[in-house]
Amino acid sequence: MIDEPFARRTLLRGAGALALAPWAAGCASDDDDALTFFFAANPDEIRPRMKVVNEFQRRHPDIKVRALLSGPGVMQQLSTFCAGGKCPDVLMTWELTYAELADRGVLLDLNPLLARDPGFAAQLKADSIDPLYATFTYNNGQYAFPEQWSGNYLFYNKAMFEAAGLPPPPATWRRSWSFTEFLDAAKALTRRDASGRVTQWGFVNAWVSFYSAGLFAMNNGVRWSSPRTNPTHLNFDDDAFVEAVQFYADLINKHKVSPSASYQQSMSNADLFSANRAAIALGGHWRYQTFDRADGLDFDVAPLPLGPRGHTACSNIGATGLGIAATSKHKEQAWEFVKFATGPVGQALIGESRLFVPVLRSAINSPGFAEAHRRVGNLEVLTDGPVVSEGLPITPAWEKVVALMDRNFGPVLRGARPATSLSGLSHSVDEVLRNP
């Protein structure tokens, strides 16, 4: 998950380390024998990514790897360079946008390679978490293998719950709490000084607001779309979706247990939680290391609350995968790298990093993953999270859909319009989906 994009980085100096090339420099290289690996990362995430690359090259000294770090505008960069014949061999892909690349023929269907490698195929099938693997299946093709899960859940401040005399939130997805219980807790955890100024927020959102509102809707028993892949309608006009979005907006505008967008201009929501100024934060595992190293922050994790129409609490799938460019001149080498990074060894390295949740059962349930998260009491929230995840729509039109969502969710979340106004968004999105 990207917190802040950047274009130029150099790291991992020393024996056995690989140079990390910025995107433009990497594409300009005359080293045609190197396998190019494109990925995006925030500063913390670079080192574990390169650890996987380094270990692969140690085990495959005949395959030289050139790592390319994305700058801002990942999809635009890929579109430009792949159209110009300079597509990297191995590409990090995102669950919400890879379908556009697959639809345009940028990504290679991995199924024929799986058919030629039955041993790896059987191992991958036995060890994979089905919802994550299926996320990168599009129009009967397998265009990537998942390599990390970044679904969302709740972080909570243990000391604040204790000080408020509240029991801690549920410890597993199987035993969640209700919207009402969540709201009551957020109210009890919100503190104000004598002037009425908030000194401690009950709840903050450390993800994208309209996605978070939609995650509350998923926990109110409604999927974003059915079918998930190539839908022609999104359920923004469904009563359960509307009710959940309104509940989420009311946390900010009616109950005032969560800060408004204008308040966040002075201090981000993630920083509020890190600074012991918020009791509950919604976010994904990419926030874990930030919170883990925050001074004086004693936290644990918990599932999302369940709405009145919901059945089982869930997270969102939120995953990145590794694919191979259809135009790659190094398909065999790329296949070996993708197998390694998404297989047991690469996934074990990912799990030990404290930065990512791996996608293979063997890695997510390994002692290395548990040791990297030894301060987490409710570890099942992480280990079971991928299994209970629900997916967002997969469509090549997703970037157009997001632009419409950004314009239409904003007034609802600011309290300027009711959530029922999203029925208009539903009609606009359906038109885009019919003509991607």
C-alpha positions in Angstrom: 0.0 0.0 0.0 1.3 3.4 -0.9 1.3 6.2 1.7 3.3 8.7 -0.3 4.6 8.3 -3.9 8.1 9.2 -4.9 10.3 8.9 -7.9 13.9 8.5 -6.9 15.4 6.3 -4.2 18.7 4.5 -3.6 19.0 1.9 -0.9 20.5 -1.3 0.3 24.2 -0.4 -0.2 26.6 -3.2 0.5 27.5 -6.8 -0.3 24.8 -8.7 -2.2 22.5 -5.7 -2.5 20.9 -4.7 -5.7 20.6 -1.2 -7.0 17.1 0.1 -7.0 16.5 2.1 -10.2 13.9 4.8 -10.6 11.4 4.1 -13.3 12.7 6.3 -16.1 16.3 5.3 -15.5 15.4 1.6 -15.4 13.6 1.8 -18.7 16.5 3.7 -20.3 18.9 1.0 -19.5 20.7 -0.9 -22.2 21.0 -4.0 -20.0 18.7 -6.2 -22.1 19.7 -9.3 -20.2 18.3 -8.2 -16.9 14.8 -9.2 -15.7 13.0 -6.0 -14.8 10.6 -5.9 -11.8 8.3 -2.9 -11.4 6.7 -2.1 -8.0 5.5 0.7 -5.9 6.3 1.2 -2.3 6.5 3.7 0.5 9.9 4.1 2.1 9.3 1.5 4.8 8.2 -1.1 2.2 11.2 -0.9 -0.1 13.6 -3.0 2.1 11.4 -6.1 2.4 10.6 -6.0 -1.3 14.3 -5.9 -2.1 15.0 -8.7 0.4 12.8 -10.9 -1.7 14.6 -9.8 -4.8 18.0 -10.4 -3.3 17.1 -13.8 -2.0 15.8 -14.8 -5.4 19.0 -13.7 -7.1 21.1 -15.6 -4.5 19.2 -18.8 -5.4 19.2 -18.0 -9.1 22.6 -16.4 -9.9 22.0 -16.8 -13.6 19.1 -14.4 -13.5 19.9 -10.8 -13.1 17.1 -8.6 -11.7 16.7 -4.9 -12.1 14.2 -3.5 -9.7 12.2 -0.4 -10.9 10.5 1.8 -8.4 7.4 3.6 -9.5 6.9 7.3 -9.2 3.4 9.0 -8.9 0.7 7.9 -11.2 1.3 4.2 -11.5 -1.3 3.4 -14.1 -0.3 6.3 -16.3 3.3 5.3 -16.2 2.5 1.7 -17.1 0.2 2.8 -19.9 2.9 5.1 -21.3 5.8 2.8 -21.2 4.1 -0.4 -22.1 2.5 1.4 -25.1 6.0 2.5 -26.1 7.4 -1.1 -26.0 9.3 -0.6 -22.7 7.0 -2.6 -20.4 8.8 -4.2 -17.4 8.9 -8.0 -17.3 7.3 -8.5 -13.9 4.7 -6.0 -12.7 3.1 -5.4 -9.4 -0.7 -5.2 -10.0 -3.5 -3.9 -7.8 -6.8 -5.8 -7.4 -8.9 -2.8 -8.5 -7.0 -1.8 -11.6 -5.3 -4.9 -13.0 -8.4 -5.7 -15.1 -7.7 -2.7 -17.3 -4.2 -3.9 -18.0 -5.5 -7.4 -18.7 -8.2 -6.0 -21.0 -5.7 -4.1 -23.0 -3.4 -7.1 -23.4 -0.6 -5.8 -21.2 -0.6 -8.8 -18.8 0.1 -12.4 -19.7 -2.4 -15.1 -18.9 -0.5 -17.3 -16.4 -2.7 -20.4 -16.9 -0.6 -21.9 -19.7 2.5 -21.6 -17.6 0.7 -23.2 -14.7 -0.3 -26.1 -17.0 3.4 -26.6 -17.8 4.4 -26.6 -14.2 2.0 -29.0 -12.5 4.1 -29.4 -9.3 4.0 -25.7 -8.5 0.3 -25.4 -9.6 -0.7 -28.2 -7.2 1.3 -26.6 -4.4 -0.1 -23.1 -5.1 -3.7 -24.5 -5.1 -3.2 -26.3 -1.8 -1.7 -23.4 0.0 -3.7 -20.5 -1.5 -6.5 -18.6 0.1 -9.3 -18.9 -2.5 -10.8 -15.4 -2.3 -7.4 -13.8 -2.9 -6.3 -16.1 -5.7 -9.7 -15.6 -7.5 -9.2 -11.9 -7.2 -6.7 -12.0 -10.1 -8.8 -14.3 -12.3 -10.4 -12.3 -15.1 -12.3 -13.5 -18.1 -11.1 -17.1 -17.5 -7.4 -16.0 -17.4 -5.1 -15.8 -14.4 -3.3 -12.5 -14.8 -1.4 -12.4 -11.5 -0.8 -14.3 -8.3 -1.6 -12.5 -5.1 1.5 -11.5 -3.1 0.2 -9.6 0.0 -3.2 -8.9 1.7 -3.9 -5.4 2.7 -7.6 -5.6 3.8 -8.8 -3.3 6.5 -9.7 -3.8 10.2 -9.7 -1.8 13.4 -6.8 -0.8 15.5 -7.8 0.3 19.1 -6.0 1.9 22.0 -6.1 -0.5 24.9 -5.5 2.1 27.6 -8.3 4.3 26.4 -10.8 1.5 26.5 -9.7 0.6 30.0 -9.8 4.3 31.2 -13.4 4.6 29.8 -14.4 1.4 31.7 -15.2 -0.3 28.4 -14.6 -4.0 27.6 -12.2 -4.4 24.7 -13.7 -5.0 21.2 -14.2 -8.6 20.0 -11.0 -10.5 19.3 -12.2 -12.5 16.2 -14.2 -12.0 13.0 -16.6 -14.8 14.2 -17.7 -12.7 17.2 -18.1 -9.2 16.1 -19.8 -6.2 17.6 -22.9 -4.3 16.3 -23.1 -0.8 14.8 -24.9 0.3 17.9 -22.2 -1.1 20.2 -19.5 0.5 18.1 -21.2 3.9 18.2 -21.8 3.7 21.9 -18.1 2.9 22.4 -17.0 5.7 20.1 -19.2 8.2 22.1 -17.8 7.0 25.4 -14.3 7.3 24.1 -14.7 10.8 22.7 -13.4 13.4 25.1 -13.9 17.2 25.1 -12.4 20.0 27.2 -14.4 22.7 29.0 -14.7 24.7 25.8 -16.1 21.8 23.9 -13.0 21.2 21.8 -12.3 17.5 21.2 -9.2 16.3 22.9 -9.7 12.6 22.1 -11.6 11.2 19.1 -13.6 8.0 19.5 -13.0 6.9 15.9 -10.8 7.9 13.0 -10.5 6.6 9.4 -7.0 6.0 8.2 -8.1 4.8 4.7 -9.9 6.4 1.8 -13.2 7.7 3.1 -15.5 6.4 0.4 -14.0 3.0 0.5 -14.3 2.9 4.3 -18.0 3.9 4.0 -18.4 1.1 1.5 -16.7 -1.3 3.9 -19.3 -0.5 6.5 -21.9 -1.3 3.8 -20.3 -4.7 3.2 -20.7 -5.3 6.9 -24.4 -4.4 6.6 -25.0 -7.4 4.4 -24.6 -5.9 0.9 -21.9 -6.5 -1.7 -20.7 -3.7 -3.9 -21.8 -5.7 -7.0 -23.0 -9.1 -8.1 -21.3 -10.5 -10.0 -18.1 -9.1 -8.8 -16.3 -9.4 -12.1 -17.5 -7.2 -15.0 -20.6 -6.0 -13.2 -23.2 -3.8 -15.0 -24.6 -2.4 -11.7 -23.1 -1.3 -8.4 -25.3 -1.4 -5.3 -25.1 2.3 -4.3 -28.9 2.4 -4.5 -29.4 -0.6 -2.3 -31.2 0.2 1.0 -28.6 -1.6 3.1 -25.7 0.2 1.3 -27.4 3.6 1.8 -28.1 2.9 5.5 -24.5 1.9 6.2 -23.0 4.9 4.4 -25.4 7.2 6.3 -24.3 5.6 9.6 -20.7 6.2 8.6 -21.3 9.8 7.7 -23.3 10.4 10.9 -20.2 9.4 12.9 -18.6 12.6 11.6 -21.5 15.0 11.2 -24.2 14.0 13.7 -22.5 12.2 16.5 -19.2 14.0 16.1 -17.1 11.1 17.3 -14.9 11.3 14.2 -13.1 14.3 12.8 -14.2 16.1 9.6 -12.1 16.4 6.5 -11.3 20.1 7.4 -10.0 19.0 10.8 -7.7 16.5 9.2 -5.9 19.3 7.3 -4.1 20.1 10.6 -3.3 16.5 11.6 -3.9 13.3 9.7 -6.1 10.6 11.2 -3.3 8.1 11.3 -1.2 10.7 13.3 -4.1 11.2 15.7 -4.1 7.5 16.5 -0.3 7.4 16.8 -0.3 10.4 19.1 -2.8 8.8 21.5 -5.5 11.3 20.4 -7.9 8.8 19.0 -9.2 5.5 20.4 -10.1 3.5 17.3 -8.6 3.7 13.8 -9.8 1.9 10.6 -6.9 1.0 8.4 -4.9 -1.8 6.9 -1.7 -3.6 7.7 0.3 -1.0 6.0 -0.3 1.2 9.1 1.0 -1.5 11.5 4.6 -0.5 11.6 3.8 3.2 12.0 1.6 2.4 15.0 4.1 -0.2 16.3 6.9 2.3 16.7 4.7 5.2 18.0 5.9 6.3 21.4 3.6 5.2 24.3 0.9 3.6 22.0 -0.5 0.4 23.4 -2.8 -1.1 20.8 -4.4 -4.2 19.5 -6.6 -5.1 16.5 -10.3 -5.9 16.1 -12.9 -6.8 13.5 -15.2 -4.3 11.9 -18.7 -3.9 13.5 -21.6 -5.7 12.0 -24.7 -3.8 10.8 -28.3 -4.8 11.4 -28.6 -6.4 8.0 -25.2 -8.1 8.2 -24.6 -11.8 8.8 -20.8 -12.2 9.3 -18.2 -9.5 9.8 -15.8 -9.1 6.9 -12.8 -7.2 5.6 -12.1 -6.1 2.0 -9.8 -8.2 0.0 -7.3 -5.4 -0.8 -4.4 -7.2 -2.4 -1.5 -6.7 -4.8 -0.3 -9.4 -7.1 2.6 -10.1 -9.4 2.0 -10.5 -13.2 4.1 -10.9 -16.3 4.1 -8.5 -19.2 2.7 -10.1 -22.4 5.5 -8.6 -24.4 8.3 -9.7 -22.0 11.4 -11.1 -23.7 12.2 -13.0 -20.5 9.0 -14.9 -19.8 10.8 -18.0 -18.4 12.9 -15.9 -16.0 9.9 -13.9 -15.1 8.0 -17.0 -14.3 10.7 -18.2 -12.0 10.7 -14.9 -10.1 6.9 -14.8 -9.8 6.8 -18.4 -8.5 9.5 -17.5 -6.0 7.9 -14.3 -4.7 4.4 -15.7 -4.4 5.6 -19.1 -3.3 6.5 -20.4 0.2 10.0 -18.8 0.5 9.0 -15.4 -0.8 5.8 -15.4 1.3 7.8 -16.3 4.4 10.0 -13.3 3.9 7.0 -11.1 3.4 5.4 -12.4 6.6 8.5 -11.8 8.7 8.8 -8.2 7.5 6.1 -6.8 9.9 5.0 -4.7 6.8 2.7 -7.2 5.0 0.3 -10.0 5.5 1.2 -12.9 3.3 -1.3 -14.8 1.2 -0.3 -18.4 1.6 -1.7 -20.3 4.5 1.7 -21.8 5.4 3.2 -18.3 5.7 0.3 -16.6 7.5 0.2 -19.3 10.1 4.0 -19.6 10.5 6.0 -18.9 13.6 7.8 -16.1 11.7 4.6 -14.2 11.1 3.5 -14.6 14.7 6.9 -13.5 16.0 6.8 -10.3 13.8 3.4 -9.5 15.4 4.1 -10.7 18.9 2.6 -7.5 20.4 -0.7 -8.3 18.8 -3.0 -10.2 21.1 -5.8 -10.7 18.6 -3.7 -12.3 15.9 -6.7 -14.1 14.4 -7.9 -10.8 13.1 -4.9 -10.8 10.8 -4.6 -14.5 10.1 -8.3 -15.0 9.4 -8.8 -11.6 7.7 -8.0 -12.8 4.2 -10.4 -15.7 4.5 -13.4 -13.5 5.6 -12.6 -10.8 3.0 -15.2 -9.7 0.4 -14.0 -8.3 -2.9 -14.7 -4.9 -4.5 -15.7 -4.9 -8.2 -13.3 -6.0 -10.9 -13.8 -4.0 -14.1 -11.5 -2.3 -16.6 -13.6 0.8 -16.0 -12.7 1.1 -12.3 -10.6 4.4 -12.6 -13.7 6.1 -14.2 -15.9 4.7 -11.4 -13.6 6.0 -8.8 -13.7 9.5 -10.3 -17.5 9.5 -10.0 -17.4 8.1 -6.5 -15.0 10.8 -5.4 -17.4 13.6 -6.6 -20.5 12.0 -5.2 -19.5 10.5 -1.9 -17.8 13.7 -0.8 -21.0 15.8 -0.1 -22.6 12.8 1.7 -19.6 12.3 4.0 -19.4 16.1 4.6 -23.1 16.1 5.6 -24.2 18.3 2.7 -26.4 15.5 1.2 -28.1 12.4 2.5 -26.8 9.0 1.5 -30.0 8.5 -0.5 -28.5 10.8 -3.1 -26.2 8.0 -4.1 -29.0 6.6 -6.2 -27.9 9.2 -8.8 -24.4 8.0 -8.6 -25.6 4.5 -9.2 -27.2 5.5 -12.5 -24.0 7.3 -13.6 -21.8 4.4 -12.7 -24.0 1.9 -14.5 -23.6 3.9 -17.7 -19.8 3.8 -17.3 -19.9 0.0 -16.7 -22.0 -0.6 -19.8 -19.4 1.4 -21.9 -16.0 0.8 -20.2 
